[in-house]
Amino acid sequence: MQRDESALNTYNYGDAYYWDARYIQEASAGGAFDWYQRYSALRPFVRKFIPTSSRILMVGCGNAVMSEDMVKDGYEDIMNVDISSVAIDLMRRKYEHIPQLKYMQMDVKDMSFFPDESYDSVIDKGTLDSLMCGTDAPISAAQMLGEVSRLLKPGGVYMLITYGDPKVRVPHLRRPVYNWNIELYIIPRPGFQKLGDCPSSAKSFLEPVPTNEDGTLHASYVLEDPDSHFIYICKKADETSCISNVPDG
């Protein structure tokens, strides 16, 4: 069941030149593109874990409409960053009259422009995946996740939406330096429906998936959709929980 595409490096998805060319092409076609899932499918998770008053960082925003949809749903402060200056220029012009949305060109491996503990939540829909398909994937992933951890306030949430199952993603997420408590959720790809069956209720997807001690799925677990998407809710331990876990003496 292990799925990862880091070996299928047809393009360097961590390279700004690739993304600039892609967004120029998509702009000429007049389109926007949301990776994996639209906000309507992710909304139950976003609303459950991220209050509308949160200061949110959307990493690798591209030309997706998810941030726009979140503002329509009541979210008040979303900083969007992307390595592509083309995407950022397009989105900044598109949303210049929406003060809740801000855009900056930035490499997620170095977000030193922002001070420590700047954000309540970080949302990542496919950005870590793109780095995992690029050159020096493990190093790039560690650089990005280190920055995400640095920018999260204690008690803050990193929401990762990915095609990567726990065997290939959890080892990157469970580094002790991040101090994250991780819950796993799994949702089918858009439009998936089991043959001869009614669609599964959204409520079932909001139940965390039990995992082994190492964070992997139980051997008996069967994916309803073999091309499901995985949602990792990584909550940064707050200072009080860290203090309470220190042994006496």
Accessible surface in RSA format (square Angstrom, percent):
REM  Atomic radii and reference values for relative SASA: ProtOr
REM  Chains: A
REM  Algorithm: Lee & Richards
REM  Probe-radius: 1.40
REM  Slices: 20
REM RES _ NUM      All-atoms   Total-Side   Main-Chain    Non-polar    All polar
REM                ABS   REL    ABS   REL    ABS   REL    ABS   REL    ABS   REL
RES MET A   1   104.78  54.3  47.05  31.1  57.72 137.4  56.82  48.3  47.96  63.5
RES GLN A   2   113.21  63.3  88.22  64.5  24.99  59.5  19.48  41.5  93.73  71.1
RES ARG A   3    62.82  26.4  59.45  30.3   3.36   8.0  48.51  66.3  14.31   8.7
RES ASP A   4    47.76  33.5  18.76  18.7  28.99  68.6   9.49  22.3  38.26  38.2
RES GLU A   5    79.15  45.4  79.06  59.8   0.09   0.2  11.25  21.8  67.90  55.4
RES SER A   6    42.90  36.2  31.15  41.6  11.75  27.1   8.07  17.2  34.83  48.8
RES ALA A   7    95.76  88.0  61.16  94.4  34.60  78.7  71.97 101.4  23.79  63.0
RES LEU A   8   117.81  65.6 107.56  76.9  10.26  25.8 111.98  78.6   5.83  15.7
RES ASN A   9    65.59  45.2  40.48  39.1  25.11  60.5  16.52  39.8  49.07  47.4
RES THR A  10   111.68  79.4  78.35  79.4  33.33  79.4  58.35  78.4  53.33  80.6
RES TYR A  11   112.83  52.7 107.05  60.9   5.78  15.0  66.69  50.1  46.14  56.9
RES ASN A  12    51.04  35.2  43.45  42.0   7.58  18.3  20.84  50.1  30.20  29.2
RES TYR A  13    47.37  22.1  46.26  26.3   1.10   2.9  18.23  13.7  29.13  35.9
RES GLY A  14    18.86  23.3   0.00   N/A  18.86  23.3   9.85  27.0   9.00  20.2
RES ASP A  15    45.00  31.5  39.92  39.7   5.07  12.0  11.02  25.9  33.98  33.9
RES ALA A  16    30.34  27.9  27.08  41.8   3.26   7.4  27.08  38.1   3.26   8.6
RES TYR A  17   182.10  85.0 176.37 100.3   5.72  14.9 129.14  97.0  52.96  65.3
RES TYR A  18    47.48  22.2  37.24  21.2  10.24  26.6  37.20  28.0  10.28  12.7
RES TRP A  19    19.29   7.7  19.29   9.3   0.00   0.0  14.95   8.0   4.34   7.0
RES ASP A  20    30.62  21.4  30.62  30.5   0.00   0.0  10.55  24.8  20.07  20.0
RES ALA A  21    62.82  57.8  52.18  80.5  10.64  24.2  57.12  80.4   5.71  15.1
RES ARG A  22    52.30  22.0  48.31  24.6   3.99   9.5  17.19  23.5  35.12  21.3
RES TYR A  23    11.19   5.2  10.97   6.2   0.21   0.6   3.61   2.7   7.58   9.3
RES ILE A  24   102.78  58.5  99.84  74.4   2.94   7.1 101.43  73.0   1.35   3.7
RES GLN A  25   129.62  72.5 124.53  91.0   5.09  12.1  39.13  83.3  90.49  68.6
RES GLU A  26    34.04  19.5  31.88  24.1   2.16   5.1  24.65  47.7   9.39   7.7
RES ALA A  27    45.05  41.4  20.40  31.5  24.65  56.1  28.75  40.5  16.30  43.2
RES SER A  28    99.42  84.0  54.38  72.6  45.04 103.8  52.43 111.6  47.00  65.8
RES ALA A  29    87.03  80.0  46.97  72.5  40.06  91.1  58.53  82.4  28.50  75.5
RES GLY A  30    71.28  87.9   0.00   N/A  71.28  87.9  35.60  97.7  35.67  79.9
RES GLY A  31    39.54  48.8   0.00   N/A  39.54  48.8  30.28  83.1   9.26  20.7
RES ALA A  32    53.81  49.5  19.53  30.1  34.28  78.0  20.20  28.5  33.60  89.0
RES PHE A  33    85.86  43.0  81.29  50.3   4.57  11.9  83.79  50.8   2.07   5.9
RES ASP A  34    22.04  15.4   3.47   3.5  18.57  43.9   1.54   3.6  20.49  20.4
RES TRP A  35    78.37  31.5  78.04  37.8   0.33   0.8  67.39  35.9  10.98  17.8
RES TYR A  36    43.18  20.2  23.55  13.4  19.64  51.1  26.61  20.0  16.57  20.4
RES GLN A  37     4.64   2.6   2.62   1.9   2.02   4.8   2.02   4.3   2.62   2.0
RES ARG A  38   127.58  53.6 126.44  64.5   1.13   2.7  45.72  62.5  81.85  49.6
RES TYR A  39    10.70   5.0  10.30   5.9   0.40   1.0  10.30   7.7   0.40   0.5
RES SER A  40    92.73  78.4  68.51  91.4  24.22  55.8  53.02 112.9  39.71  55.6
RES ALA A  41    44.53  40.9  26.75  41.3  17.78  40.5  37.44  52.7   7.09  18.8
RES LEU A  42     0.00   0.0   0.00   0.0   0.00   0.0   0.00   0.0   0.00   0.0
RES ARG A  43   100.90  42.4 100.90  51.4   0.00   0.0  25.84  35.3  75.05  45.5
RES PRO A  44    44.12  32.2  33.69  30.7  10.43  37.9  40.91  33.8   3.21  19.9
RES PHE A  45     3.76   1.9   3.76   2.3   0.00   0.0   3.76   2.3   0.00   0.0
RES VAL A  46     0.00   0.0   0.00   0.0   0.00   0.0   0.00   0.0   0.00   0.0
RES ARG A  47    97.02  40.7  76.28  38.9  20.74  49.4  17.77  24.3  79.24  48.0
RES LYS A  48   110.26  53.8  73.34  45.0  36.92  87.9  64.67  58.2  45.58  48.6
RES PHE A  49    41.44  20.7  27.20  16.8  14.24  37.1  31.70  19.2   9.74  27.9
RES ILE A  50     0.97   0.6   0.00   0.0   0.97   2.3   0.00   0.0   0.97   2.6
RES PRO A  51    85.27  62.1  74.72  68.1  10.54  38.3  84.87  70.1   0.39   2.4
RES THR A  52    39.85  28.3  36.77  37.3   3.08   7.3   9.27  12.5  30.58  46.2
RES SER A  53    82.79  70.0  61.07  81.5  21.72  50.0  34.81  74.1  47.98  67.2
RES SER A  54     6.14   5.2   2.80   3.7   3.34   7.7   3.34   7.1   2.80   3.9
RES ARG A  55    88.75  37.3  88.36  45.0   0.39   0.9  27.72  37.9  61.04  37.0
RES ILE A  56     0.01   0.0   0.00   0.0   0.01   0.0   0.00   0.0   0.01   0.0
RES LEU A  57     0.00   0.0   0.00   0.0   0.00   0.0   0.00   0.0   0.00   0.0
RES MET A  58     9.14   4.7   9.14   6.1   0.00   0.0   3.32   2.8   5.82   7.7
RES VAL A  59     1.36   0.9   0.00   0.0   1.36   3.3   0.00   0.0   1.36   3.7
RES GLY A  60    25.80  31.8   0.00   N/A  25.80  31.8   8.43  23.1  17.37  38.9
RES CYS A  61    11.76   8.9   4.19   4.7   7.57  17.8   7.95  20.1   3.81   4.1
RES GLY A  62     4.14   5.1   0.00   N/A   4.14   5.1   4.14  11.4   0.00   0.0
RES ASN A  63    12.02   8.3  11.21  10.8   0.81   1.9   7.24  17.4   4.78   4.6
RES ALA A  64    16.86  15.5  12.95  20.0   3.90   8.9  12.95  18.2   3.90  10.3
RES VAL A  65    23.01  15.1  22.99  20.8   0.02   0.1  23.01  20.0   0.00   0.0
RES MET A  66     3.46   1.8   3.15   2.1   0.30   0.7   3.42   2.9   0.03   0.0
RES SER A  67     4.51   3.8   3.40   4.5   1.11   2.6   1.90   4.0   2.61   3.7
RES GLU A  68    32.58  18.7  31.83  24.1   0.75   1.8   2.70   5.2  29.88  24.4
RES ASP A  69    33.74  23.6  30.70  30.6   3.04   7.2   9.23  21.7  24.52  24.5
RES MET A  70     0.00   0.0   0.00   0.0   0.00   0.0   0.00   0.0   0.00   0.0
RES VAL A  71    23.11  15.2  13.69  12.4   9.42  22.7  13.69  11.9   9.42  25.5
RES LYS A  72   154.17  75.2 113.95  69.9  40.22  95.8  83.76  75.4  70.41  75.0
RES ASP A  73    33.35  23.4  20.00  19.9  13.35  31.6  11.87  27.9  21.48  21.4
RES GLY A  74    37.75  46.6   0.00   N/A  37.75  46.6  31.40  86.2   6.35  14.2
RES TYR A  75     1.97   0.9   0.00   0.0   1.97   5.1   0.00   0.0   1.97   2.4
RES GLU A  76   100.38  57.6  90.04  68.1  10.34  24.6  32.15  62.2  68.23  55.7
RES ASP A  77    35.51  24.9  35.51  35.3   0.00   0.0  11.37  26.8  24.14  24.1
RES ILE A  78     0.00   0.0   0.00   0.0   0.00   0.0   0.00   0.0   0.00   0.0
RES MET A  79    19.77  10.2  19.64  13.0   0.13   0.3  19.64  16.7   0.13   0.2
RES ASN A  80     0.33   0.2   0.33   0.3   0.00   0.0   0.00   0.0   0.33   0.3
RES VAL A  81     0.00   0.0   0.00   0.0   0.00   0.0   0.00   0.0   0.00   0.0
RES ASP A  82     8.07   5.7   7.80   7.8   0.27   0.6   0.71   1.7   7.36   7.3
RES ILE A  83    37.96  21.6  33.78  25.2   4.18  10.1  33.78  24.3   4.18  11.3
RES SER A  84     0.00   0.0   0.00   0.0   0.00   0.0   0.00   0.0   0.00   0.0
RES SER A  85    52.16  44.1  50.90  67.9   1.25   2.9  28.72  61.2  23.44  32.8
RES VAL A  86    32.92  21.7  29.67  26.9   3.25   7.8  32.71  28.4   0.21   0.6
RES ALA A  87     0.00   0.0   0.00   0.0   0.00   0.0   0.00   0.0   0.00   0.0
RES ILE A  88     1.41   0.8   1.41   1.0   0.00   0.0   1.41   1.0   0.00   0.0
RES ASP A  89    62.52  43.8  60.62  60.3   1.89   4.5  11.68  27.5  50.83  50.7
RES LEU A  90    51.87  28.9  46.73  33.4   5.14  12.9  47.09  33.1   4.78  12.9
RES MET A  91     4.57   2.4   4.57   3.0   0.00   0.0   1.20   1.0   3.37   4.5
RES ARG A  92   110.62  46.4 109.25  55.7   1.37   3.3  56.15  76.7  54.47  33.0
RES ARG A  93   149.00  62.6 139.17  70.9   9.83  23.4  71.20  97.3  77.80  47.1
RES LYS A  94   108.72  53.0  74.79  45.9  33.94  80.8  68.27  61.5  40.45  43.1
RES TYR A  95     9.65   4.5   6.50   3.7   3.15   8.2   7.16   5.4   2.49   3.1
RES GLU A  96   119.92  68.9  83.99  63.5  35.93  85.6  24.06  46.5  95.86  78.3
RES HIS A  97   160.46  87.7 134.51  93.5  25.94  66.4 102.18 105.3  58.28  67.8
RES ILE A  98    50.71  28.9  48.50  36.1   2.20   5.3  49.25  35.5   1.46   4.0
RES PRO A  99   107.20  78.1  87.05  79.4  20.14  73.2  99.34  82.0   7.86  48.8
RES GLN A 100    59.53  33.3  58.15  42.5   1.38   3.3  11.12  23.7  48.40  36.7
RES LEU A 101    11.00   6.1   0.00   0.0  11.00  27.7   0.00   0.0  11.00  29.6
RES LYS A 102    89.92  43.9  84.97  52.1   4.95  11.8  78.97  71.1  10.95  11.7
RES TYR A 103    13.48   6.3   3.72   2.1   9.76  25.4   2.75   2.1  10.73  13.2
RES MET A 104    45.91  23.8  45.36  30.0   0.55   1.3  40.07  34.1   5.84   7.7
RES GLN A 105    86.25  48.2  69.47  50.8  16.78  39.9  19.45  41.4  66.79  50.7
RES MET A 106    14.86   7.7  10.68   7.1   4.19  10.0  14.83  12.6   0.03   0.0
RES ASP A 107    45.61  32.0  41.49  41.3   4.12   9.7  18.07  42.5  27.54  27.5
RES VAL A 108     8.60   5.7   8.09   7.3   0.51   1.2   8.09   7.0   0.51   1.4
RES LYS A 109    53.60  26.1  42.29  26.0  11.31  26.9  30.31  27.3  23.30  24.8
RES ASP A 110    86.45  60.6  76.70  76.3   9.76  23.1  27.84  65.5  58.62  58.5
RES MET A 111     0.22   0.1   0.00   0.0   0.22   0.5   0.22   0.2   0.00   0.0
RES SER A 112    83.56  70.6  60.82  81.2  22.74  52.4  38.83  82.7  44.73  62.7
RES PHE A 113   141.12  70.6 110.76  68.6  30.37  79.0 120.87  73.3  20.25  57.9
RES PHE A 114     7.69   3.8   7.22   4.5   0.48   1.2   7.26   4.4   0.43   1.2
RES PRO A 115    97.02  70.7  86.58  78.9  10.43  37.9  96.68  79.8   0.33   2.1
RES ASP A 116    94.15  65.9  77.00  76.6  17.15  40.5  23.66  55.7  70.48  70.3
RES GLU A 117    78.72  45.2  68.22  51.6  10.50  25.0  12.03  23.3  66.70  54.5
RES SER A 118     9.04   7.6   1.10   1.5   7.94  18.3   7.65  16.3   1.39   1.9
RES TYR A 119     0.20   0.1   0.20   0.1   0.00   0.0   0.20   0.2   0.00   0.0
RES ASP A 120    42.94  30.1  39.52  39.3   3.42   8.1  13.00  30.6  29.94  29.9
RES SER A 121     2.46   2.1   2.46   3.3   0.00   0.0   0.00   0.0   2.46   3.5
RES VAL A 122     0.00   0.0   0.00   0.0   0.00   0.0   0.00   0.0   0.00   0.0
RES ILE A 123     0.00   0.0   0.00   0.0   0.00   0.0   0.00   0.0   0.00   0.0
RES ASP A 124     0.00   0.0   0.00   0.0   0.00   0.0   0.00   0.0   0.00   0.0
RES LYS A 125    17.17   8.4  10.49   6.4   6.68  15.9   8.98   8.1   8.19   8.7
RES GLY A 126    10.49  12.9   0.00   N/A  10.49  12.9   3.26   9.0   7.22  16.2
RES THR A 127    14.76  10.5  11.12  11.3   3.64   8.7  12.37  16.6   2.39   3.6
RES LEU A 128     0.00   0.0   0.00   0.0   0.00   0.0   0.00   0.0   0.00   0.0
RES ASP A 129     2.52   1.8   2.16   2.1   0.36   0.9   2.50   5.9   0.02   0.0
RES SER A 130    20.33  17.2  15.39  20.5   4.94  11.4  12.92  27.5   7.41  10.4
RES LEU A 131    10.20   5.7   9.31   6.7   0.89   2.2   9.71   6.8   0.49   1.3
RES MET A 132     7.89   4.1   7.89   5.2   0.00   0.0   7.85   6.7   0.04   0.0
RES CYS A 133     8.00   6.1   8.00   8.9   0.00   0.0   0.00   0.0   8.00   8.6
RES GLY A 134     8.36  10.3   0.00   N/A   8.36  10.3   1.71   4.7   6.65  14.9
RES THR A 135    81.62  58.1  70.51  71.5  11.11  26.5  55.53  74.6  26.08  39.4
RES ASP A 136    98.12  68.7  81.20  80.8  16.92  40.0  14.96  35.2  83.15  82.9
RES ALA A 137     9.83   9.0   7.75  12.0   2.08   4.7   7.75  10.9   2.08   5.5
RES PRO A 138    86.34  62.9  82.05  74.8   4.29  15.6  82.38  68.0   3.96  24.6
RES ILE A 139   105.32  59.9 102.40  76.3   2.92   7.0 105.25  75.8   0.07   0.2
RES SER A 140    11.81  10.0  11.81  15.8   0.00   0.0   0.66   1.4  11.15  15.6
RES ALA A 141     0.00   0.0   0.00   0.0   0.00   0.0   0.00   0.0   0.00   0.0
RES ALA A 142    33.11  30.4  26.37  40.7   6.73  15.3  28.53  40.2   4.57  12.1
RES GLN A 143    84.49  47.2  73.66  53.8  10.83  25.8  29.56  62.9  54.93  41.7
RES MET A 144     0.00   0.0   0.00   0.0   0.00   0.0   0.00   0.0   0.00   0.0
RES LEU A 145     0.57   0.3   0.57   0.4   0.00   0.0   0.57   0.4   0.00   0.0
RES GLY A 146    28.33  34.9   0.00   N/A  28.33  34.9  22.01  60.4   6.33  14.2
RES GLU A 147    24.11  13.8  23.47  17.8   0.64   1.5   7.47  14.5  16.64  13.6
RES VAL A 148     0.00   0.0   0.00   0.0   0.00   0.0   0.00   0.0   0.00   0.0
RES SER A 149    10.34   8.7  10.28  13.7   0.06   0.1   3.04   6.5   7.30  10.2
RES ARG A 150    63.75  26.8  53.31  27.2  10.44  24.9  53.02  72.5  10.73   6.5
RES LEU A 151     0.00   0.0   0.00   0.0   0.00   0.0   0.00   0.0   0.00   0.0
RES LEU A 152     0.00   0.0   0.00   0.0   0.00   0.0   0.00   0.0   0.00   0.0
RES LYS A 153    74.89  36.5  74.89  46.0   0.00   0.0  38.35  34.5  36.55  38.9
RES PRO A 154    44.82  32.7  25.56  23.3  19.26  70.0  25.56  21.1  19.26 119.7
RES GLY A 155    24.89  30.7   0.00   N/A  24.89  30.7  11.67  32.0  13.22  29.6
RES GLY A 156     5.67   7.0   0.00   N/A   5.67   7.0   5.37  14.7   0.30   0.7
RES VAL A 157    10.88   7.2  10.82   9.8   0.06   0.2  10.82   9.4   0.06   0.2
RES TYR A 158     0.00   0.0   0.00   0.0   0.00   0.0   0.00   0.0   0.00   0.0
RES MET A 159     0.00   0.0   0.00   0.0   0.00   0.0   0.00   0.0   0.00   0.0
RES LEU A 160     0.00   0.0   0.00   0.0   0.00   0.0   0.00   0.0   0.00   0.0
RES ILE A 161     0.00   0.0   0.00   0.0   0.00   0.0   0.00   0.0   0.00   0.0
RES THR A 162     0.00   0.0   0.00   0.0   0.00   0.0   0.00   0.0   0.00   0.0
RES TYR A 163    26.03  12.2  26.03  14.8   0.00   0.0  26.03  19.6   0.00   0.0
RES GLY A 164     0.00   0.0   0.00   N/A   0.00   0.0   0.00   0.0   0.00   0.0
RES ASP A 165     1.17   0.8   1.17   1.2   0.00   0.0   0.78   1.8   0.39   0.4
RES PRO A 166     1.73   1.3   1.72   1.6   0.00   0.0   1.72   1.4   0.00   0.0
RES LYS A 167   109.56  53.4  93.40  57.3  16.15  38.5  48.97  44.1  60.59  64.5
RES VAL A 168    14.58   9.6   7.75   7.0   6.84  16.5  12.74  11.1   1.84   5.0
RES ARG A 169     0.01   0.0   0.01   0.0   0.00   0.0   0.01   0.0   0.00   0.0
RES VAL A 170     7.06   4.6   7.06   6.4   0.00   0.0   7.06   6.1   0.00   0.0
RES PRO A 171    87.55  63.8  63.35  57.7  24.20  88.0  73.03  60.3  14.52  90.2
RES HIS A 172    39.63  21.7  36.78  25.6   2.86   7.3  16.42  16.9  23.21  27.0
RES LEU A 173     0.46   0.3   0.00   0.0   0.46   1.2   0.00   0.0   0.46   1.2
RES ARG A 174   114.40  48.0  92.05  46.9  22.36  53.2  30.58  41.8  83.83  50.8
RES ARG A 175   108.11  45.4 103.19  52.6   4.92  11.7  30.42  41.6  77.69  47.1
RES PRO A 176   126.11  91.9 104.21  95.0  21.91  79.6 114.42  94.5  11.69  72.7
RES VAL A 177   108.52  71.4  80.33  72.7  28.19  67.9  90.36  78.5  18.16  49.2
RES TYR A 178     4.15   1.9   3.53   2.0   0.62   1.6   3.39   2.5   0.76   0.9
RES ASN A 179    69.49  47.9  62.39  60.3   7.09  17.1  19.61  47.2  49.87  48.2
RES TRP A 180    25.77  10.3   0.33   0.2  25.44  59.7   0.80   0.4  24.97  40.5
RES ASN A 181    97.39  67.2  90.98  87.9   6.41  15.4  30.41  73.2  66.99  64.7
RES ILE A 182    51.42  29.3  17.64  13.1  33.78  81.4  17.69  12.7  33.74  91.5
RES GLU A 183    77.35  44.4  73.29  55.4   4.06   9.7  31.83  61.6  45.51  37.2
RES LEU A 184     8.10   4.5   5.22   3.7   2.87   7.2   5.22   3.7   2.87   7.7
RES TYR A 185     1.84   0.9   1.82   1.0   0.02   0.0   0.02   0.0   1.82   2.2
RES ILE A 186    13.88   7.9   7.58   5.7   6.30  15.2   7.58   5.5   6.30  17.1
RES ILE A 187     8.28   4.7   8.18   6.1   0.10   0.2   8.28   6.0   0.00   0.0
RES PRO A 188    22.79  16.6  18.53  16.9   4.25  15.5  18.53  15.3   4.25  26.4
RES ARG A 189    92.04  38.6  89.68  45.7   2.36   5.6  26.00  35.5  66.04  40.0
RES PRO A 190    83.47  60.8  56.03  51.1  27.44  99.7  65.57  54.1  17.89 111.2
RES GLY A 191    83.44 102.9   0.00   N/A  83.44 102.9  44.32 121.6  39.12  87.6
RES PHE A 192    49.96  25.0  25.75  16.0  24.21  63.0  31.10  18.9  18.86  54.0
RES GLN A 193    95.49  53.4  79.13  57.8  16.36  39.0  18.49  39.4  77.00  58.4
RES LYS A 194    75.27  36.7  68.67  42.1   6.60  15.7  35.35  31.8  39.92  42.5
RES LEU A 195   180.33 100.4 153.59 109.9  26.74  67.2 155.75 109.4  24.58  66.1
RES GLY A 196    93.80 115.7   0.00   N/A  93.80 115.7  46.80 128.4  47.00 105.3
RES ASP A 197    62.75  44.0  49.90  49.7  12.85  30.4  16.15  38.0  46.60  46.5
RES CYS A 198    90.28  68.3  80.33  89.6   9.95  23.4  37.20  94.3  53.08  57.2
RES PRO A 199    89.73  65.4  74.60  68.0  15.13  55.0  77.60  64.1  12.12  75.3
RES SER A 200    38.54  32.6  10.74  14.3  27.80  64.0  16.08  34.2  22.46  31.5
RES SER A 201    69.58  58.8  54.65  72.9  14.92  34.4  49.87 106.2  19.70  27.6
RES ALA A 202    62.37  57.3  53.47  82.5   8.90  20.2  53.73  75.7   8.64  22.9
RES LYS A 203   156.36  76.3 151.59  93.0   4.77  11.4  96.03  86.4  60.33  64.3
RES SER A 204    59.24  50.1  42.63  56.9  16.61  38.3  44.95  95.7  14.29  20.0
RES PHE A 205    42.51  21.3  39.42  24.4   3.08   8.0  42.07  25.5   0.44   1.2
RES LEU A 206    42.00  23.4  40.31  28.8   1.69   4.3  40.31  28.3   1.69   4.6
RES GLU A 207   102.93  59.1  99.05  74.9   3.88   9.2  39.37  76.1  63.57  51.9
RES PRO A 208    60.29  43.9  48.62  44.3  11.67  42.4  48.62  40.1  11.67  72.6
RES VAL A 209    18.76  12.3  10.64   9.6   8.12  19.6  11.99  10.4   6.77  18.4
RES PRO A 210    89.41  65.2  76.42  69.7  12.98  47.2  88.31  72.9   1.10   6.8
RES THR A 211    50.89  36.2  27.75  28.1  23.14  55.2   4.58   6.2  46.31  70.0
RES ASN A 212    60.70  41.9  50.49  48.8  10.22  24.6  20.04  48.2  40.66  39.3
RES GLU A 213   168.98  97.0 144.66 109.4  24.33  57.9  68.73 132.9 100.26  81.9
RES ASP A 214    86.14  60.3  73.29  73.0  12.84  30.4  43.41 102.2  42.73  42.6
RES GLY A 215    11.92  14.7   0.00   N/A  11.92  14.7  10.30  28.3   1.62   3.6
RES THR A 216    23.21  16.5  23.21  23.5   0.00   0.0  17.66  23.7   5.56   8.4
RES LEU A 217    14.73   8.2   1.74   1.2  12.98  32.6   1.74   1.2  12.98  34.9
RES HIS A 218    69.68  38.1  68.08  47.3   1.61   4.1  37.75  38.9  31.93  37.2
RES ALA A 219   114.72 105.5  69.21 106.8  45.51 103.5  81.72 115.1  33.00  87.4
RES SER A 220    99.34  83.9  71.91  96.0  27.43  63.2  57.36 122.1  41.98  58.8
RES TYR A 221    73.11  34.1  58.80  33.5  14.31  37.2  44.02  33.1  29.08  35.9
RES VAL A 222   125.60  82.6 105.46  95.5  20.14  48.5 108.23  94.0  17.37  47.1
RES LEU A 223    20.72  11.5   8.40   6.0  12.32  31.0   8.41   5.9  12.31  33.1
RES GLU A 224    67.05  38.5  42.34  32.0  24.70  58.8  29.91  57.8  37.14  30.3
RES ASP A 225     0.00   0.0   0.00   0.0   0.00   0.0   0.00   0.0   0.00   0.0
RES PRO A 226    87.67  63.9  82.77  75.4   4.90  17.8  84.62  69.9   3.05  19.0
RES ASP A 227    72.41  50.7  69.73  69.4   2.68   6.3  13.72  32.3  58.69  58.5
RES SER A 228     2.00   1.7   1.87   2.5   0.14   0.3   0.00   0.0   2.00   2.8
RES HIS A 229    18.32  10.0  18.32  12.7   0.00   0.0   5.23   5.4  13.08  15.2
RES PHE A 230     0.02   0.0   0.02   0.0   0.00   0.0   0.02   0.0   0.00   0.0
RES ILE A 231     0.00   0.0   0.00   0.0   0.00   0.0   0.00   0.0   0.00   0.0
RES TYR A 232     0.75   0.4   0.75   0.4   0.00   0.0   0.75   0.6   0.00   0.0
RES ILE A 233     6.53   3.7   6.08   4.5   0.45   1.1   6.08   4.4   0.45   1.2
RES CYS A 234     0.00   0.0   0.00   0.0   0.00   0.0   0.00   0.0   0.00   0.0
RES LYS A 235   102.73  50.1 102.73  63.0   0.00   0.0  44.97  40.5  57.76  61.5
RES LYS A 236    29.28  14.3  28.92  17.7   0.36   0.9  20.01  18.0   9.27   9.9
RES ALA A 237    17.70  16.3   9.24  14.3   8.46  19.2  12.37  17.4   5.33  14.1
RES ASP A 238    52.81  37.0  50.70  50.5   2.10   5.0  13.38  31.5  39.42  39.3
RES GLU A 239   116.47  66.9 112.46  85.1   4.01   9.5  41.21  79.7  75.26  61.4
RES THR A 240   100.30  71.3  95.43  96.7   4.88  11.6  81.44 109.4  18.87  28.5
RES SER A 241    39.37  33.3  34.93  46.6   4.44  10.2  38.36  81.7   1.01   1.4
RES CYS A 242    47.89  36.2  40.75  45.5   7.13  16.8  27.40  69.4  20.49  22.1
RES ILE A 243   126.49  72.0 120.08  89.5   6.41  15.5 120.79  87.0   5.70  15.5
RES SER A 244    87.81  74.2  50.45  67.3  37.36  86.1  51.17 109.0  36.65  51.3
RES ASN A 245   117.70  81.2  91.16  88.1  26.55  63.9  29.34  70.6  88.36  85.4
RES VAL A 246    99.28  65.3  86.35  78.2  12.92  31.1  87.91  76.4  11.37  30.8
RES PRO A 247   116.34  84.8  93.23  85.0  23.10  84.0 104.66  86.4  11.68  72.6
RES ASP A 248   149.08 104.4 115.25 114.7  33.82  80.0  41.17  96.9 107.91 107.6
RES GLY A 249   126.70 156.2   0.00   N/A 126.70 156.2  67.94 186.5  58.76 131.6
END  Absolute sums over single chains surface
CHAIN  1 A    12417.9       9771.5       2646.4       7064.2       5353.7
END  Absolute sums over all chains
TOTAL         12417.9       9771.5       2646.4       7064.2       5353.7
